[in-house]
Amino acid sequence: MSKTIKKIAVLTSGGDSPGMNAAIRAVVRTCAYHNIECVGIYRGYEGLMEGDFKQMNARSVRGIINKGGTILKSARSKEFRTKEGRLQAHKMLVEENVDALVAIGGDGTFTGAMIFSQEFDFPVMGIPGTIDNDIVGTSHTLGFDTALNTVVDAIDKIRDTASSHNRLFFIEVMGRDVGHIALNVGIAGGAEEILIPEEDLGLDRLVESLNKSRKSGKSSSIVVVAEGDKIGKNIFELKDYVDENMEGYDVRVSVLGHMQRGGPPSCFDRVLASRMGVKAVESLMEGKTSYMVGLINGKMELTPLEKAIKGKTKINLELLRVSDIMST
């Protein structure tokens, strides 16, 4: 990329996550600091194709660092997956005199950004925003830390009820393909068992473990289940199986759902978003493109979008061992 960056567009796409607003703010204010124009694109790639742009400056992002969700709104776009859709999107950027794009989202967002960049030789930079923490090239994605705190708070409240009524609670958390949320909150919330897609505990072993916990003196139990766990078809099937094969427990289910995505971002996510926004803009200014900004060993680093998309995050084996020891 040889031309000077004079105008940058920023969008959020896919599922929202806490910290997206803080990242938007960081992109806009870094542009202002470097005397670069900035436009916000509403509704992700849908808004990009429709030219739904809004000029943004340092004052237009005041008071949003503490807000969850995204002021630019978000949407999933089928049309952008077509060549015709991306051609229309490029036309809108050219008409708006935009020189580069910052895309905040997950692997679907990055896939679209990477293909778009390759087709039109257009500079793009990705900021990882997803509570699942399932993107290679960063130890933390935006929203992951906040989601952990939200879920732990919910588990603490549920445990009060479980203890009062000698109940066994199955608590489902997000994590269709990975168990990062479940594993971390399970340890932090003192769960007796943690069920994740990466580890197949098995129904019989689950019942055996719960019986062992009860014999050790536990009158109530918490089992954290990632939504992608493969033991049963769903969390309600797990409940039914335990109901049929264990006596003495009043078994209940709590599906936390989309509450995990909402709420004010944590201090960690606000700082992370700010660092990522600055790095994204300044990397584009340096002529870099088709990278994702990430946190690696405490530093802001760049990972090629292709690697971020195609890579698979690994579960922390030390946390699995800690979980086993803590559930004794």
C-alpha positions, 0 to 999 in steps of 0.5 A: 500500500503506497498511498497515504491514509487520509480517511478510515472507516470502522464497523462492527459485525456479527455478535456484539460483545462488551468492549466494542464501543471502547474499540470504536472510540479508540479508532475514532480518537486515534484518527483524530490524533493523527488528523485522519478523517473517520467514518462509522458504518452502521449495521456492519457489512449490510450498512457498508453495501448501503452506504450507511456512513456517519462522520465521526470525531473525538466528541462523537464518541464521548461517553461510550467507553463504559457502554456494552453493545455497539453504537454502530449496531451490528448485523450478519450479511448474506449478500456480502458473501457474494461477489456482487455484494462486495462490489457494491460495498467497494463502490460505497467506500470509493464514493466516500473516499475511504482509504482503509477499513477497521472491522471489529468482530469474530471469524466471520467478520474477518473472513469477509474483510480478508476476501474483500481486501484480496479482491479489491486490494483494499487495506483492512485491519481486524479487531477481535470482538467476541466473548468466546475467545476463540480467535487465534492470535490473541490471548484475549478477545474483546468481551471475554473478560467481561463475560467471565465476570458476568457469568461468575456473578450469576453462578454465585447467585445460583449457588445461594439457591442451590445450597438453600434447597439441596439442589443440583444446577446445570448452568449452560454458558456460551461456547458452541465450539470452545470451552474457554468460558465454561472452564474459567467460570467453572473454576472461579465459581467452584463448580463440581463439574465442567463440561466442555466440547474439548473433553467428553466426560461421559454420562456415566462418569458424570453421575459417578462424579456427582455421587462422589461429591455427595458422599464427600458431604456436598449437599448441593452441586453446580455443573457448568456446561458449555453449549457445545458440550457433546455428552448429551443432545442438550442440557435438558437431556443431561438433567433428565439422565441425572434425574433418572440415575440419581436420587436425593437431588432436586435437579434444575437447569439455568441457561444464561443465554445472551445476558453473557454478551451484555453489560458494561465492559470490565476495566480489562476490556476497556484498556484492551479495546483502547490499545487495539484501536490505537494499534489498528489505526497506526498499523494501517498508517504504516502500510500494513493490511489484512492483519488482526490486532491481538494481545500476545504476552502482554504486547500488541501484535499483528496476526495475518487474518488468514491465520486468525481465521483458520487457526484453532484455539486450544484449551488450557490443560493446566486449567483442566488439572486445576479444575479436577483438583478443586472439585475434590 
